[in-house]
Amino acid sequence: MLQLNQIYKVFNEGSVDEKIALNNLSLTLKEGDFVTVIGSNGAGKSTLLNVIAGRIIPDDGEVRIKSKLMNDVKEYKRSRYIGRVFQDPMAGTAPTLSIEENLAIAYSRVQQRTLKPGVTAKRKVFFKEQLELLGLGLENRVTAKVGLLSGGERQALSLLMATFTKPDILLLDEHTAALDPSRAELITNLTKKLVESGKLTTLMITHNMQQAVDLGNRLIMMDKGNIVFEAEGKQKQGLTVNSLLEEFAKIKSDSSLSDKALLI
């Protein structure tokens, strides 16, 4: 479903601020894989997602979705294949538009563009059915402006908007980090529910090691622009935060990345 072949990206090349963000990184996600990604700030996690989404173009290497080479495909065109939820609950929605209008915009991402109204009677029924899955009562507030919603409600809506059109790839960029613990738990549970029910191929960045252990069928740890540890299947199922830290200690004997850097 997703292939990253020898991706290389450097920022500020040739200057004192030169930073190799991705160092010939390769990664393949099969259809239905749910991969959690951990690592310190500066490990290359967000650059990885931005390269997949088309926001950043790699200096070398290939990005392929469903075997199609995407390097020259603009970000707005890749949105047909990709759903994304950002860390900031305000980033994924339009606050001055209503809930149903936001859903209509997300729905049109995979539909042929026309001059017909985005919110039709048929779509209203579909939108309400989808909102009911969140369990937040938003199906009874479809005409409310999104700017009036709480951060948790907006992030739940962003998650729904990113998933209900069944994207080929779902990118989750620390999408619970800005929420209080109770709302973070709500969004985590919704993520598991929506990804599993939709069998979505997902890549999720998190600094919460417990979340990384609990969710998904694969886990990767990044450092200095590359993957330094990977677990899947029974190995992933048997991971605990402590065992993951032990694996980390084996890999990072120079202590350039502290345990605290991986924890919230």
C-alpha positions in Angstrom: 0.0 0.0 0.0 2.8 2.4 1.0 6.4 2.2 0.0 9.2 4.5 1.0 12.4 3.6 -0.8 15.7 5.1 0.4 14.2 8.5 1.4 16.8 11.2 2.0 16.1 14.7 3.1 18.5 17.3 4.4 17.7 20.9 5.6 20.0 23.8 5.4 22.6 21.8 3.4 26.1 23.1 3.5 25.5 25.5 6.5 26.3 25.2 10.2 22.6 24.4 10.7 22.6 21.4 8.3 20.3 18.7 9.5 19.8 15.3 7.9 16.1 14.7 8.7 15.7 11.4 6.8 18.8 9.3 6.1 18.0 6.8 3.3 15.0 5.6 5.2 13.0 2.7 3.7 9.6 1.5 5.0 6.7 -0.6 3.6 3.2 -0.7 4.9 0.9 -3.5 3.8 -2.8 -2.9 3.4 -4.4 -2.7 6.8 -1.1 -2.2 8.7 -1.4 0.1 11.8 2.1 1.3 12.6 2.9 3.5 15.6 6.1 5.6 15.5 8.1 6.8 18.4 11.3 8.8 18.8 12.7 12.0 20.2 12.1 15.5 18.9 14.2 15.9 15.8 14.3 12.1 15.0 12.5 12.7 11.7 9.0 11.6 12.5 7.1 14.7 11.3 9.3 15.0 8.3 8.4 11.4 7.5 4.7 12.2 7.5 5.2 15.4 5.5 7.1 13.5 2.8 4.3 11.0 2.5 1.7 13.8 2.4 3.6 15.8 -0.2 4.2 18.8 2.0 8.0 18.1 1.8 9.7 16.7 -1.3 12.6 14.3 -0.6 16.0 15.1 -2.0 16.3 11.5 -3.1 14.3 8.2 -2.9 10.8 7.2 -3.9 7.3 7.6 -2.3 4.8 5.1 -3.7 1.1 4.7 -2.8 -0.5 1.6 -4.3 2.7 1.2 -6.4 2.1 4.7 -8.0 5.1 7.0 -7.8 4.1 10.1 -5.9 7.2 12.3 -5.8 5.9 14.8 -8.3 2.3 14.6 -7.1 1.3 17.9 -5.3 0.0 17.8 -1.8 -3.5 18.8 -2.7 -3.7 16.0 -5.3 -2.3 13.4 -2.8 -5.2 14.3 -0.4 -7.3 12.0 -2.6 -5.3 9.1 -1.3 -4.4 10.4 2.2 -6.3 11.4 5.3 -4.5 13.3 8.0 -5.1 14.5 11.6 -2.7 17.0 13.1 -1.7 17.6 16.7 -3.5 20.9 16.9 -7.3 20.4 17.1 -7.7 23.7 15.3 -5.7 22.6 12.3 -8.1 20.1 10.7 -11.3 22.0 10.6 -12.8 25.3 9.4 -14.1 27.1 12.5 -16.5 29.5 10.7 -18.3 26.6 8.9 -20.8 24.3 10.4 -20.1 20.6 11.3 -22.0 19.4 8.2 -20.2 21.9 5.9 -16.8 20.7 7.2 -17.9 17.1 6.6 -19.0 18.1 3.0 -15.6 19.5 2.3 -13.9 16.3 3.5 -16.4 14.2 1.5 -15.7 16.1 -1.7 -12.0 15.1 -1.5 -12.8 11.8 -3.2 -15.8 12.9 -5.3 -15.9 14.5 -8.7 -16.1 18.3 -8.2 -19.4 19.9 -9.4 -21.4 23.1 -8.9 -24.1 21.2 -6.9 -24.6 22.0 -3.2 -22.1 20.2 -0.9 -24.8 19.5 1.8 -27.7 17.6 0.2 -30.5 15.8 2.0 -29.0 12.5 1.2 -25.6 13.6 2.5 -27.1 15.0 5.7 -28.5 11.5 6.5 -25.0 10.0 5.9 -23.2 12.7 7.9 -25.5 12.1 10.9 -24.9 8.4 10.7 -21.2 8.9 10.7 -21.3 11.4 13.6 -23.3 8.9 15.7 -20.2 6.7 15.6 -18.4 9.3 17.7 -20.8 9.0 20.6 -20.6 12.7 21.4 -24.0 13.9 20.3 -22.6 15.9 17.4 -25.3 14.4 15.1 -27.7 16.7 16.9 -25.6 19.8 16.3 -24.8 19.5 12.6 -25.6 23.2 11.9 -23.4 24.4 14.8 -20.2 26.3 13.9 -17.1 24.1 14.5 -15.4 27.0 16.3 -17.9 26.5 19.1 -16.8 22.9 19.8 -14.3 21.9 22.4 -10.8 20.8 21.5 -11.7 17.2 22.0 -14.9 17.5 19.9 -13.0 19.2 17.1 -10.3 16.5 17.1 -13.0 13.8 17.0 -14.5 15.6 14.1 -11.1 15.9 12.4 -10.6 12.1 12.9 -14.0 11.3 11.4 -13.3 13.7 8.4 -10.0 12.0 7.8 -11.4 8.4 7.9 -15.0 8.3 6.7 -14.0 8.4 3.0 -11.7 5.4 3.5 -8.4 6.9 2.5 -5.6 4.6 1.2 -3.3 6.0 3.9 -4.2 7.6 7.3 -1.5 9.8 8.9 -1.9 10.7 12.6 0.6 13.3 13.8 0.5 13.2 17.6 -3.2 13.8 17.4 -3.9 13.3 21.1 -0.9 15.3 22.5 -2.7 18.6 22.9 -5.7 17.2 24.7 -6.4 16.7 28.4 -6.1 13.0 29.6 -9.8 12.2 29.4 -10.2 13.6 25.9 -6.9 12.0 24.8 -8.3 8.6 26.0 -11.5 9.3 24.1 -9.7 10.1 20.8 -7.4 7.1 21.3 -10.4 4.8 21.7 -12.1 6.4 18.7 -8.9 6.0 16.7 -8.7 2.3 17.4 -12.4 1.8 16.6 -12.4 3.8 13.3 -9.1 2.3 12.1 -10.1 -1.3 12.9 -13.7 -1.0 11.5 -12.4 0.7 8.3 -9.3 -1.6 8.0 -7.3 1.6 7.3 -3.6 1.5 6.6 -2.3 3.9 9.3 0.9 5.6 10.4 0.7 7.2 13.8 3.3 9.4 15.5 3.2 9.5 19.3 5.4 10.4 22.2 3.2 8.3 24.5 5.0 5.0 24.7 2.0 3.2 26.4 -0.2 4.4 23.5 2.5 3.1 21.0 2.5 -0.3 22.7 -1.3 -0.6 23.0 -2.3 0.4 19.4 -1.5 -1.1 16.1 0.1 -4.3 14.8 3.6 -2.7 14.2 5.9 -0.3 16.0 8.9 1.5 14.8 11.4 3.7 16.7 13.2 6.5 14.8 16.5 8.3 15.6 18.6 10.6 13.5 16.4 10.1 10.4 16.2 6.4 10.3 14.4 3.4 11.8 16.5 1.9 14.6 14.0 -0.6 16.0 10.9 -2.4 14.7 8.5 -4.9 16.2 5.4 -6.5 14.7 3.2 -9.5 15.3 3.8 -11.5 18.5 6.9 -9.4 19.3 4.7 -6.2 19.2 2.0 -7.9 21.2 4.5 -8.8 23.9 6.0 -5.3 24.2 5.6 -3.3 27.4 6.9 0.2 28.1 9.7 -1.3 30.2 10.7 -3.9 27.5 10.7 -1.1 24.9 13.0 1.0 27.0 15.3 -2.0 27.4 15.4 -2.4 23.6 16.1 1.3 23.4 19.0 1.0 25.9 20.6 -1.7 23.8 20.5 0.5 20.7 21.4 3.8 22.2 24.4 3.0 24.4 25.7 6.6 23.9 22.7 8.0 25.7 22.3 10.8 23.1 18.5 10.3 23.4 17.2 10.1 27.0 14.3 7.9 28.1 12.5 11.1 29.1 12.5 12.3 25.5 10.2 9.4 24.6 7.7 9.9 27.4 5.0 12.4 27.9 
